[in-house]
């Protein structure tokens, strides 16, 4: 397993929650605008 970046390690605590919320946002966005992609967060 690769060594995590310090920020990444810190973010691990809420990354799953963030991921779930992002996924939900994407689903809602796709319902509204099926042919457009939401902007990607700059960290990823």
Secondary structure by P-SEA (a helix, b strand, c coil): cccccaaaaaacccaaaaaaaaaaaaaaaaaacccccccccccc
